[in-house]
């Protein structure tokens, strides 16, 4: 009886946890729930492991890919993962910047004797397309036939798309298309798009006519593919016929279709119609990437690397990852750009994953690679990983650490509170520490309130020439926050005697689609009087609420 009650209670608890998992909307909340389960023992995690892996995978899209890293770590600790777990990870990886991991998991699931299902195979084939793994796609076709899913329309369409896009001859895709028992609009679009990419206007239009004869309505994807082939071949006559078809059928012209029309007319030489179509678009955008793709048959690795860097610097990291994945050829610069971009955006776990993939793909990392990698470890708090790769630089990869790498390690150790170890590392440096290294340890002293080491650092900084006003302010803030007010006043006096001034910091805000910049005591803005009046009111309000240990005038940095 007691065992039955215990079993019932466990079932109720498990259902409650599953409900909580379904309600999680962020990685942070999911981490909290995972930690709670760990505290209640491995059995608590094991009972909902499949759903936990699935939840991390689902949330990985909106939180970078940090959730995917968590899912993989949890998956790797499960001795007998089930098909549901494999499906969750394969799907997530097929949509990530590491589609080859989905292919690795597909091989692993087959080796374990677990048969894939209709939910597994479309994402395996998508990964084949993104990784341009034609041989794996062919092997997957064999699996599809053996287990009887070739008549499943979703699986068949995924297989068709893979043949048309993964580097296989287009004849293979057409042969499979002709043999398909059932076809839908997606099937026709895939084949038309394949011929459009190949520049075969005749076959693309022939399929379009046959599609209409069979009673299927073209959608925006069909029309974009056909306009693309007209654009690339300069076929204005067919392009105009397509435009007339769109008007007659009442096709909705969205942003993508509108861009395709403008592009077609422009490249076919009808600039008047191109401008007219442009003016009629409700929404317009700038398509640098599309211009490069459509204007250059082989853009070259240098141009693609520049695009990659542009996307990363503009905050479009997921777009950069997608472009990186689709690049037919990569070099060390490509890897350095994407690793540096991930590091810059604080996605430390993914930076390490991409570095490992870079090495496994036989690319040799250089000093720039390690700056990005160690910087990611520093900002992500990955102490053990950072220490391992710093030591491995020379021993494993034959890359001599430079001052930038030491600065990253000092920053990493300092952020994690290992100040004594950071100081020892500085002492062991084969080169003279620069301002960046001393600034990193000083910043750590401020974070952890360590005045003793901070004062030692100050002595070293005062011996350096060209020390910036920003570092003096950092030291001053350390003194202020640890209530060393006399030291702070003496430092401010020293700054005045040296004539040291802090460079004006600039803050930017976006209001009503406009960017506004402000500096210290800046009066350039047209609304500066109103802004300063509001700031003064806030200042008086704050002063009235608190007794300050030092007068506000003593905190002003002379600019």
C-alpha positions as CSV (number, residue, x, y, z in Angstrom):
1,X,0.0,0.0,0.0
2,X,2.8,2.4,1.0
3,X,4.7,1.7,-2.3
4,X,1.5,2.4,-4.3
5,X,1.0,5.7,-2.5
6,X,4.6,6.6,-3.1
7,X,4.2,5.8,-6.8
8,X,1.1,7.9,-7.1
9,X,2.8,10.8,-5.4
10,X,5.7,10.6,-7.7
11,X,3.4,10.6,-10.8
12,X,1.6,13.7,-9.5
13,X,5.0,15.4,-8.9
14,X,6.2,14.5,-12.3
15,X,3.0,15.9,-14.0
16,X,3.5,19.1,-12.0
17,X,7.1,19.5,-13.2
18,X,6.0,18.8,-16.8
19,X,3.4,21.5,-16.5
20,X,6.0,23.9,-15.1
21,X,8.3,23.0,-18.0
22,X,5.6,23.9,-20.5
23,X,5.2,27.3,-18.8
24,X,8.9,28.2,-19.0
25,X,9.4,31.1,-21.4
26,X,13.1,31.8,-20.9
27,X,16.4,29.9,-20.4
28,X,16.8,31.7,-17.0
29,X,13.5,30.2,-15.7
30,X,14.4,26.8,-17.2
31,X,17.8,26.9,-15.4
32,X,16.1,27.6,-12.1
33,X,13.7,24.6,-12.5
34,X,16.6,22.4,-13.6
35,X,18.6,23.4,-10.5
36,X,15.5,22.6,-8.3
37,X,15.3,19.1,-9.9
38,X,19.0,18.5,-9.3
39,X,18.6,19.3,-5.6
40,X,15.9,16.6,-5.4
41,X,18.2,13.9,-6.8
42,X,19.0,12.3,-10.2
43,X,15.7,10.4,-10.2
44,X,13.8,13.7,-10.3
45,X,15.8,14.8,-13.4
46,X,15.5,11.4,-15.0
47,X,11.7,11.3,-14.9
48,X,11.4,14.4,-17.0
49,X,14.7,14.3,-18.9
50,X,13.1,14.1,-22.3
51,X,10.9,17.1,-21.8
52,X,13.8,19.0,-20.2
53,X,16.0,18.5,-23.2
54,X,13.1,19.4,-25.5
55,X,12.4,22.6,-23.5
56,X,16.1,23.7,-23.7
57,X,16.0,23.1,-27.5
58,X,12.8,25.0,-28.0
59,X,14.1,28.0,-26.1
60,X,17.5,28.0,-27.9
61,X,16.2,30.0,-30.9
62,X,15.2,33.1,-28.9
63,X,18.2,33.1,-26.5
64,X,21.0,32.7,-29.0
65,X,22.0,29.0,-28.8
66,X,22.8,28.9,-25.1
67,X,19.8,26.6,-24.5
68,X,21.1,24.2,-27.1
69,X,24.4,23.9,-25.3
70,X,22.5,23.1,-22.1
71,X,20.4,20.6,-23.9
72,X,23.5,18.8,-25.3
73,X,25.3,18.7,-22.0
74,X,22.2,17.2,-20.4
75,X,21.7,14.7,-23.3
76,X,25.4,13.6,-23.1
77,X,24.9,12.6,-19.4
78,X,21.9,10.4,-20.2
79,X,23.0,6.7,-20.7
80,X,20.0,5.6,-22.8
81,X,18.4,8.6,-24.6
82,X,15.2,7.9,-26.4
83,X,14.0,8.9,-29.9
84,X,12.2,11.9,-28.6
85,X,15.4,13.4,-27.2
86,X,17.3,12.7,-30.5
87,X,14.5,14.3,-32.4
88,X,14.6,17.4,-30.2
89,X,18.3,17.9,-30.6
90,X,18.4,17.0,-34.4
91,X,15.7,19.6,-35.0
92,X,17.5,22.3,-33.0
93,X,20.9,21.6,-34.6
94,X,19.4,21.6,-38.1
95,X,18.2,25.2,-37.4
96,X,21.5,26.3,-35.8
97,X,24.9,27.2,-37.0
98,X,26.1,23.6,-36.5
99,X,24.0,21.4,-38.8
100,X,26.8,18.8,-38.9
101,X,26.0,18.0,-35.3
102,X,22.5,16.9,-36.4
103,X,24.1,14.5,-38.9
104,X,26.4,13.1,-36.2
105,X,23.3,12.5,-33.9
106,X,21.5,10.8,-36.8
107,X,24.4,8.4,-37.3
108,X,24.4,7.8,-33.5
109,X,20.7,7.1,-33.3
110,X,20.9,4.5,-36.1
111,X,24.0,2.8,-34.4
112,X,21.9,2.5,-31.2
113,X,19.2,0.6,-33.1
114,X,16.6,3.4,-32.7
115,X,14.6,3.9,-35.9
116,X,14.0,7.5,-37.0
117,X,10.4,8.6,-37.7
118,X,8.6,11.2,-39.8
119,X,9.6,13.9,-37.3
120,X,13.3,13.0,-37.5
121,X,14.0,12.7,-41.2
122,X,12.9,16.1,-42.5
123,X,15.3,17.8,-40.1
124,X,18.1,15.4,-40.9
125,X,17.6,16.3,-44.6
126,X,17.5,20.0,-43.7
127,X,20.8,19.6,-42.0
128,X,22.2,17.8,-45.1
129,X,21.1,20.8,-47.2
130,X,22.7,23.4,-44.8
131,X,25.9,21.4,-44.4
132,X,25.9,20.6,-48.2
133,X,26.3,16.9,-47.3
134,X,25.1,15.3,-50.5
135,X,26.4,11.8,-49.5
136,X,24.6,11.9,-46.2
137,X,21.4,12.9,-48.0
138,X,21.8,10.0,-50.4
139,X,22.2,7.6,-47.5
140,X,19.2,9.1,-45.7
141,X,17.2,8.5,-48.9
142,X,18.0,4.8,-48.5
143,X,16.8,4.9,-44.9
144,X,13.5,6.6,-46.0
145,X,12.8,3.9,-48.5
146,X,13.7,1.1,-46.1
147,X,11.4,2.2,-43.3
148,X,8.5,3.2,-45.7
149,X,8.3,6.9,-45.4
150,X,8.9,7.8,-49.0
151,X,5.1,8.5,-49.5
152,X,5.0,10.9,-46.5
153,X,4.7,14.3,-48.2
154,X,6.8,16.2,-45.6
155,X,9.6,13.7,-45.8
156,X,9.5,13.5,-49.6
157,X,9.6,17.3,-49.9
158,X,12.6,17.5,-47.5
159,X,14.4,14.9,-49.6
160,X,13.6,16.7,-52.8
161,X,14.8,20.0,-51.3
162,X,18.0,18.3,-50.2
163,X,18.7,16.9,-53.7
164,X,18.0,20.3,-55.2
165,X,20.1,22.3,-52.8
166,X,22.8,20.1,-51.2
167,X,25.2,20.0,-54.1
168,X,23.7,16.9,-55.9
169,X,23.1,17.0,-59.7
170,X,19.8,18.6,-60.5
171,X,18.8,15.6,-62.6
172,X,18.7,13.6,-59.3
173,X,16.2,16.0,-57.9
174,X,14.1,16.0,-61.1
175,X,14.1,12.1,-61.2
176,X,12.8,12.0,-57.6
177,X,10.3,14.7,-58.3
178,X,8.9,12.8,-61.3
179,X,8.6,9.6,-59.2
180,X,6.8,11.3,-56.3
181,X,3.3,9.8,-55.8
182,X,1.9,13.0,-54.3
183,X,3.1,16.6,-54.8
184,X,2.0,19.9,-53.3
185,X,2.9,23.5,-53.9
186,X,6.1,23.1,-51.8
187,X,7.2,20.2,-54.1
188,X,6.7,22.3,-57.3
189,X,8.3,25.4,-55.7
190,X,11.4,23.4,-54.8
191,X,11.9,22.1,-58.3
192,X,11.1,25.5,-59.9
193,X,13.6,27.1,-57.5
194,X,16.2,24.5,-58.4
195,X,16.0,25.3,-62.1
196,X,15.9,29.0,-61.3
197,X,19.1,28.8,-59.3
198,X,20.6,26.8,-62.3
199,X,19.6,29.6,-64.7
200,X,17.3,27.3,-66.7
201,X,14.5,29.6,-67.7
202,X,12.9,27.1,-70.0
203,X,12.5,24.3,-67.5
204,X,11.4,26.7,-64.7
205,X,8.6,28.2,-66.9
206,X,7.6,24.7,-68.2
207,X,7.1,23.4,-64.7
208,X,5.2,26.6,-63.8
209,X,2.8,26.0,-66.8
210,X,2.4,22.3,-65.8
211,X,1.7,23.3,-62.2
212,X,-1.1,25.6,-63.3
213,X,-2.5,23.0,-65.6
214,X,-2.8,20.6,-62.7
215,X,-4.8,23.2,-60.8
216,X,-2.3,24.3,-58.2
217,X,-2.1,28.0,-57.4
218,X,1.3,29.7,-57.4
219,X,2.3,31.4,-54.2
220,X,4.9,34.2,-53.6
221,X,7.8,31.6,-53.4
222,X,6.9,30.3,-56.9
223,X,6.9,33.8,-58.3
224,X,10.1,35.0,-56.6
225,X,11.9,32.0,-58.1
226,X,10.6,32.7,-61.6
227,X,11.4,36.5,-61.3
228,X,14.9,35.5,-60.1
229,X,15.6,33.5,-63.2
230,X,14.3,36.3,-65.4
231,X,16.5,38.7,-63.6
232,X,19.6,36.5,-63.9
233,X,19.0,35.8,-67.6
234,X,17.8,39.3,-68.5
235,X,14.5,37.9,-69.8
236,X,12.3,41.0,-69.7
237,X,9.5,39.4,-71.8
238,X,8.9,36.5,-69.4
239,X,9.3,38.9,-66.5
240,X,6.5,41.1,-67.8
241,X,4.2,38.2,-68.4
242,X,4.8,37.1,-64.7
243,X,4.0,40.6,-63.5
244,X,0.8,40.6,-65.6
245,X,-0.1,37.1,-64.1
246,X,0.4,38.6,-60.6
247,X,-1.9,41.5,-61.3
248,X,-4.6,39.3,-63.0
249,X,-4.6,36.7,-60.2
250,X,-4.5,39.3,-57.4
251,X,-1.3,38.1,-55.9
252,X,-0.3,39.9,-52.7
253,X,3.0,41.7,-53.2
254,X,4.9,41.5,-50.0
255,X,8.4,42.9,-49.3
256,X,10.2,39.9,-50.8
257,X,8.1,39.8,-53.9
258,X,8.3,43.5,-54.3
259,X,12.1,43.4,-54.1
260,X,12.1,40.6,-56.7
261,X,10.1,42.7,-59.1
262,X,12.3,45.8,-58.7
263,X,15.4,43.6,-59.1
264,X,14.0,42.0,-62.3
265,X,13.1,45.2,-64.0
266,X,16.3,46.9,-63.0
267,X,18.6,44.1,-64.2
268,X,16.5,43.8,-67.4
269,X,17.1,47.5,-68.2
270,X,13.5,48.8,-67.6
271,X,14.4,51.4,-65.0
272,X,11.1,53.3,-65.3
273,X,9.1,50.2,-64.3
274,X,11.7,49.3,-61.6
275,X,11.2,52.8,-60.1
276,X,7.4,52.5,-60.4
277,X,7.4,49.2,-58.6
278,X,9.7,50.6,-55.9
279,X,7.4,53.6,-55.3
280,X,4.4,51.4,-55.0
281,X,6.0,49.3,-52.2
282,X,4.5,50.0,-48.8
283,X,7.7,48.8,-47.0
284,X,11.2,49.1,-48.4
285,X,14.5,47.7,-47.2
286,X,18.2,47.5,-48.2
287,X,19.4,44.2,-49.5
288,X,23.2,44.2,-49.7
289,X,23.4,40.5,-49.2
290,X,20.8,39.8,-52.0
291,X,22.7,42.2,-54.3
292,X,26.0,40.3,-53.7
293,X,24.3,37.0,-54.1
294,X,22.5,38.0,-57.4
295,X,25.3,40.1,-58.9
296,X,28.2,37.7,-58.4
297,X,28.1,34.1,-59.5
298,X,31.1,33.4,-57.3
299,X,31.3,36.3,-54.7
300,X,34.7,35.0,-53.4
301,X,35.6,34.2,-49.8
302,X,36.9,37.8,-49.1
303,X,33.6,39.4,-50.0
304,X,31.6,36.8,-48.0
305,X,33.9,37.4,-45.0
306,X,33.1,41.1,-45.2
307,X,29.4,40.4,-45.3
308,X,29.8,38.1,-42.3
309,X,31.6,40.8,-40.4
310,X,29.0,43.4,-41.4
311,X,26.1,41.3,-40.1
312,X,28.0,40.6,-36.8
313,X,28.8,44.3,-36.2
314,X,25.2,45.3,-37.0
315,X,23.9,42.9,-34.3
316,X,22.4,40.4,-36.8
317,X,24.4,37.5,-35.3
318,X,22.0,34.8,-36.3
319,X,22.0,36.0,-39.9
320,X,25.8,35.9,-39.8
321,X,25.7,32.4,-38.5
322,X,23.3,31.4,-41.2
323,X,25.6,33.0,-43.9
324,X,28.6,31.3,-42.3
325,X,26.9,27.9,-42.5
326,X,26.0,28.3,-46.1
327,X,29.4,29.5,-47.3
328,X,30.7,26.8,-49.7
329,X,34.3,27.6,-48.7
330,X,35.8,29.0,-45.5
331,X,39.2,30.1,-44.3
332,X,40.7,31.0,-41.0
333,X,39.4,34.5,-41.4
334,X,35.9,33.2,-41.7
335,X,36.2,31.3,-38.5
336,X,37.9,34.2,-36.7
337,X,35.0,36.5,-37.7
338,X,32.3,34.2,-36.5
339,X,34.1,33.3,-33.3
340,X,34.9,37.0,-32.6
341,X,31.2,37.9,-33.3
342,X,29.9,35.2,-30.8
343,X,32.4,36.5,-28.2
344,X,31.4,40.1,-28.8
345,X,27.7,39.2,-28.3
346,X,28.4,37.2,-25.0
347,X,27.6,33.8,-26.4
348,X,30.5,32.0,-24.7
349,X,29.3,28.4,-24.9
350,X,28.7,28.7,-28.6
351,X,32.1,30.3,-29.1
352,X,33.8,27.3,-27.6
353,X,31.6,24.9,-29.7
354,X,32.5,26.8,-32.9
355,X,36.2,26.7,-31.9
356,X,36.0,22.9,-31.4
357,X,34.3,22.5,-34.8
358,X,37.0,24.7,-36.4
359,X,39.8,22.4,-35.1
360,X,37.9,19.2,-35.9
361,X,37.5,20.5,-39.5
362,X,41.3,20.8,-39.8
363,X,41.6,24.6,-39.6
364,X,44.6,25.9,-37.6
365,X,43.6,28.6,-35.1
366,X,45.9,31.7,-35.0
367,X,46.4,34.4,-32.4
368,X,43.3,36.3,-33.5
369,X,41.2,33.1,-33.0
370,X,42.4,32.9,-29.4
371,X,41.7,36.5,-28.6
372,X,38.1,35.9,-29.5
373,X,38.0,32.5,-27.6
374,X,39.6,33.8,-24.4
375,X,37.5,37.0,-24.5
376,X,34.4,34.8,-24.7
377,X,35.6,32.7,-21.8
378,X,36.3,35.9,-19.8
379,X,32.9,37.5,-20.4
380,X,31.1,34.2,-20.0
381,X,32.9,33.3,-16.7
382,X,34.2,30.0,-18.2
383,X,37.3,29.8,-16.0
384,X,38.3,26.2,-16.5
385,X,37.8,26.4,-20.3
386,X,39.8,29.7,-20.5
387,X,42.7,28.2,-18.4
388,X,42.7,25.1,-20.5
389,X,42.9,26.9,-23.9
390,X,45.4,29.5,-22.6
391,X,47.8,26.6,-21.7
392,X,47.0,24.8,-24.9
393,X,47.8,27.8,-27.1
394,X,51.6,27.0,-27.3
395,X,51.6,23.4,-26.3
396,X,48.9,22.1,-28.6
397,X,48.4,24.8,-31.3
398,X,51.9,26.3,-31.4
399,X,50.5,29.9,-31.0
400,X,52.6,32.1,-28.8
401,X,50.5,34.1,-26.3
402,X,50.8,37.8,-26.8
403,X,49.9,40.7,-24.4
404,X,46.3,40.6,-25.6
405,X,45.9,37.0,-24.6
406,X,47.4,37.7,-21.2
407,X,45.0,40.6,-20.8
408,X,42.0,38.3,-21.5
409,X,43.3,35.8,-18.9
410,X,43.9,38.5,-16.2
411,X,40.4,39.8,-16.9
412,X,38.9,36.2,-16.6
413,X,40.8,35.5,-13.3
414,X,39.9,38.9,-11.9
415,X,36.2,38.7,-12.7
416,X,36.0,35.3,-11.0
417,X,37.7,36.7,-7.9
418,X,41.1,35.0,-8.3
419,X,43.0,38.3,-7.9
420,X,46.2,36.8,-6.4
421,X,46.4,34.3,-9.3
422,X,45.9,37.2,-11.7
423,X,48.7,39.2,-10.1
424,X,51.0,36.1,-10.3
425,X,50.2,35.7,-14.0
426,X,51.2,39.4,-14.6
427,X,54.5,38.8,-12.8
428,X,55.2,35.8,-15.1
429,X,54.5,37.6,-18.3
430,X,57.4,37.4,-20.7
431,X,56.6,40.9,-21.9
432,X,55.9,44.2,-20.1
433,X,52.3,44.5,-19.1
434,X,50.5,47.4,-20.9
435,X,47.7,49.6,-19.7
436,X,45.0,47.1,-20.8
437,X,46.4,44.4,-18.5
438,X,46.7,46.8,-15.5
439,X,43.2,48.1,-16.3
440,X,41.8,44.6,-16.3
441,X,43.2,43.8,-12.8
442,X,42.2,47.3,-11.5
443,X,38.6,46.7,-12.8
444,X,38.6,43.4,-10.9
445,X,39.8,45.1,-7.7
446,X,36.9,47.5,-8.0
447,X,34.4,44.7,-8.5
448,X,35.7,42.8,-5.5
449,X,36.6,45.8,-3.4
450,X,40.3,44.8,-3.0
451,X,42.0,48.1,-2.1
452,X,45.3,46.5,-1.2
453,X,46.0,45.1,-4.7
454,X,44.4,48.1,-6.2
455,X,47.0,50.4,-4.6
456,X,49.8,48.2,-5.9
457,X,48.3,48.4,-9.4
458,X,48.1,52.2,-9.1
459,X,51.8,52.5,-8.4
460,X,52.5,50.6,-11.6
461,X,50.1,52.7,-13.6
462,X,51.6,56.0,-12.4
463,X,54.9,54.8,-13.8
464,X,53.4,54.4,-17.3
465,X,53.3,57.2,-19.7
466,X,50.1,58.2,-21.5
467,X,47.8,56.7,-18.9
468,X,44.2,57.7,-19.9
469,X,41.9,59.8,-17.8
470,X,39.5,56.8,-17.8
471,X,41.8,54.7,-15.7
472,X,42.2,57.6,-13.2
473,X,38.5,57.7,-12.9
474,X,38.4,53.9,-12.4
475,X,40.9,54.3,-9.5
476,X,38.9,57.2,-8.1
477,X,35.7,55.1,-8.2
478,X,37.5,52.3,-6.4
479,X,38.5,54.7,-3.6
480,X,35.0,56.2,-3.4
481,X,33.2,52.8,-3.3
482,X,35.6,51.5,-0.5
483,X,35.2,54.9,1.4
484,X,38.9,55.9,0.9
485,X,37.8,59.5,0.4
486,X,41.1,61.1,1.3
487,X,42.9,58.9,-1.2
488,X,40.2,59.9,-3.8
489,X,40.8,63.6,-3.2
490,X,44.6,63.2,-3.5
491,X,44.1,61.4,-6.8
492,X,41.8,64.1,-8.2
493,X,44.4,66.7,-7.2
494,X,47.1,64.6,-9.0
495,X,45.0,64.5,-12.1
496,X,44.6,68.3,-12.0
497,X,48.4,68.8,-11.6
498,X,49.1,66.4,-14.5
499,X,46.5,68.1,-16.6
500,X,44.9,64.7,-17.1
501,X,41.4,64.8,-18.6
502,X,39.0,62.1,-19.3
503,X,37.8,61.7,-22.9
504,X,34.2,62.6,-23.2
505,X,32.0,59.6,-23.1
506,X,29.1,59.5,-25.5
507,X,25.8,57.8,-24.9
508,X,23.3,57.0,-27.7
509,X,19.6,56.5,-27.4
510,X,16.9,55.8,-30.0
511,X,13.7,57.8,-29.9
512,X,11.1,57.6,-32.7
513,X,13.5,55.9,-35.1
514,X,16.1,58.6,-34.6
515,X,19.5,58.3,-32.9
516,X,20.5,61.0,-30.3
517,X,24.0,61.3,-28.9
518,X,24.9,63.0,-25.6
519,X,28.2,63.7,-23.9
520,X,29.1,65.1,-20.5
521,X,27.9,68.7,-20.2
522,X,26.8,68.5,-23.9
523,X,24.7,71.4,-25.0
524,X,24.6,70.6,-28.7
525,X,21.1,69.0,-28.7
526,X,18.2,71.2,-29.7
527,X,16.3,70.2,-26.5
528,X,19.3,70.5,-24.2
529,X,17.6,73.1,-21.9
530,X,14.6,70.8,-21.3
531,X,16.8,67.8,-20.8
532,X,19.0,69.5,-18.2
533,X,16.0,70.9,-16.4
534,X,14.7,67.3,-16.0
535,X,18.1,66.1,-14.8
536,X,18.3,68.9,-12.2
537,X,14.9,67.9,-10.8
538,X,16.0,64.3,-10.5
539,X,19.3,65.3,-8.9
540,X,17.5,67.5,-6.3
541,X,15.1,64.7,-5.6
542,X,17.9,62.1,-5.0
543,X,19.9,64.5,-2.8
544,X,16.8,65.1,-0.7
545,X,16.4,61.3,-0.1
546,X,20.0,60.5,0.9
547,X,22.8,61.8,3.0
548,X,25.9,61.7,0.7
549,X,29.3,60.8,2.3
550,X,30.9,63.3,-0.1
551,X,29.7,66.4,-1.8
552,X,28.5,66.0,-5.4
553,X,31.0,68.7,-6.6
554,X,33.9,66.5,-5.5
555,X,32.8,63.7,-7.8
556,X,32.9,65.8,-11.0
557,X,35.6,64.7,-13.4
558,X,37.0,67.8,-15.2
559,X,36.6,67.4,-18.9
